[in-house]
Amino acid sequence: MTKAMQFFDWLFGEGSALTPRQMAARALVVFFFALAMIRASGRRSFGQQSPFDICITVLLGAVLSRAVVGASPFWSTMAAGAALVATHRLVALASRRWQGFEDLVNGHKITLVRDGRLDEKAMHHALVSHKDIDEALRQQGGGVSLDEVECAVLERDGKLSIVKRRS
């Protein structure tokens, strides 16, 4: 075993019987790899928070944590994280190019209120209650009544958008 390999074994260890120093060293390396991978995946992975984007967030955290605690081989785990990021980026590029694929991956908006009238069928489909609409009216509409709403839309990221009627 070369001195470099001995040093890496001393610094990072192998398997799950790791010292605090080895776990700390692994955590630092994983942090910088994760930062590089997140930057490579693009800003949308943490900015938009669609189900597609949340998926990469959760999976990347789960996979990379295994490298820190030694539950999986270190470099194999880093490769798995890189594969997830590359897949996220490719799916995002494909979504940008093909609208039908984007709708499949990210979903589409659902209009819940039109001209002050609730669309009960759309609300049932989207699992949105009357109280959810009331809350959105208070938070975004400044306390406007349903009669004053042109439309209320459940956006792809799960947020409710309220558009007031023009006076």
C-alpha positions in Angstrom: 0.0 0.0 0.0 1.4 3.4 -1.0 1.8 6.2 1.4 -1.0 8.1 -0.4 -3.4 5.2 0.0 -2.4 4.8 3.7 -3.1 8.6 4.2 -6.5 8.3 2.5 -7.4 5.2 4.6 -6.3 7.1 7.8 -8.2 10.2 6.8 -11.5 8.6 5.4 -11.5 5.0 6.7 -13.5 2.2 5.2 -16.8 0.6 6.1 -19.0 1.7 8.9 -16.5 1.6 11.7 -15.3 5.2 11.3 -13.7 7.4 13.8 -15.1 11.0 14.4 -12.1 12.4 12.4 -13.0 10.1 9.5 -16.7 11.0 9.5 -15.8 14.7 9.8 -13.4 14.4 6.8 -16.0 12.5 4.8 -18.7 15.1 5.7 -16.4 17.9 4.5 -15.7 16.2 1.2 -19.4 15.3 0.7 -20.4 18.9 1.5 -18.2 20.2 -1.3 -19.2 17.5 -3.7 -22.9 18.2 -2.9 -22.3 21.9 -3.5 -20.7 21.1 -6.9 -23.5 18.7 -7.8 -26.2 21.2 -6.8 -24.6 23.9 -8.8 -24.3 21.5 -11.8 -28.0 20.5 -11.5 -29.0 24.1 -11.9 -30.8 26.7 -9.7 -34.2 25.2 -10.3 -33.5 22.2 -8.1 -33.8 24.2 -5.0 -35.6 27.3 -6.3 -38.9 26.1 -7.7 -39.6 23.2 -5.3 -41.9 21.3 -7.7 -42.3 17.6 -6.9 -39.6 16.9 -9.5 -37.2 19.3 -7.8 -38.0 18.1 -4.3 -37.3 14.5 -5.5 -33.7 15.4 -6.3 -33.3 17.2 -3.0 -34.5 14.3 -0.9 -32.7 11.6 -2.9 -29.4 13.5 -3.1 -29.5 14.0 0.7 -30.3 10.4 1.4 -27.6 9.0 -1.0 -24.8 11.4 0.2 -25.5 10.8 3.8 -24.6 7.1 3.3 -21.1 8.3 2.2 -20.7 10.3 5.4 -21.6 7.5 7.8 -19.9 4.7 5.8 -23.0 2.8 5.1 -22.0 2.5 1.4 -18.6 2.7 -0.3 -17.6 6.3 -0.5 -16.8 6.7 -4.2 -19.7 4.6 -5.3 -22.0 6.8 -3.3 -20.5 9.9 -4.9 -21.0 8.4 -8.3 -24.6 7.6 -7.4 -25.1 11.2 -6.4 -23.5 12.5 -9.6 -25.8 10.1 -11.6 -28.9 11.6 -9.8 -27.8 15.1 -10.6 -27.0 14.3 -14.2 -30.5 12.7 -14.6 -32.1 15.7 -13.0 -30.4 18.0 -15.4 -31.3 15.8 -18.4 -35.0 15.6 -17.3 -35.0 19.4 -16.8 -33.5 20.0 -20.3 -36.0 17.6 -21.8 -38.9 19.3 -20.0 -37.8 22.6 -21.4 -37.8 21.2 -24.9 -41.0 19.2 -24.9 -44.1 20.6 -23.3 -45.9 17.2 -23.0 -42.9 15.8 -21.1 -42.8 18.8 -18.8 -46.5 18.4 -18.0 -45.8 14.7 -17.2 -42.9 15.5 -14.9 -44.1 18.8 -13.3 -47.9 18.6 -13.6 -50.0 21.5 -14.6 -51.9 24.3 -13.0 -55.5 23.8 -11.8 -58.0 26.6 -11.8 -60.1 26.4 -8.6 -62.0 29.6 -8.8 -63.4 31.4 -11.8 -65.2 34.7 -11.6 -65.8 34.3 -7.9 -67.2 30.8 -8.3 -65.6 27.7 -6.7 -65.0 24.8 -9.1 -65.8 22.0 -6.7 -64.8 19.3 -9.1 -61.3 20.9 -9.6 -61.0 21.4 -5.8 -61.9 17.7 -5.2 -59.3 16.6 -7.9 -56.6 18.8 -6.4 -57.5 17.9 -2.7 -58.0 21.5 -1.9 -60.6 22.5 0.8 -62.7 25.6 1.2 -60.5 26.5 4.2 -57.4 26.3 1.9 -59.1 28.8 -0.4 -60.1 31.0 2.5 -56.5 31.0 3.8 -55.1 32.0 0.4 -57.6 34.8 0.2 -56.4 36.1 3.5 -52.7 35.7 2.7 -52.6 36.9 -0.9 -55.8 38.7 -1.5 -55.5 41.0 1.5 -58.8 39.7 2.9 -60.8 40.0 -0.2 -64.0 38.0 -0.6 -64.6 35.3 -3.1 -66.8 37.6 -5.1 -63.8 39.8 -5.7 -61.7 37.0 -7.2 -61.2 36.7 -10.9 -59.4 33.3 -10.5 -57.6 31.2 -8.0 -55.0 28.8 -9.3 -53.3 25.8 -7.7 -49.8 26.2 -9.2 -47.5 23.4 -10.2 -45.5 23.9 -7.0 -48.6 23.5 -4.8 -49.0 27.2 -4.0 -52.4 28.9 -4.5 -52.3 32.1 -6.6 -55.2 34.6 -6.3 -56.0 37.1 -9.0 -58.4 39.9 -8.0 -60.9 41.3 -10.4 -60.1 44.6 -11.8 -62.4 47.4 -10.6 
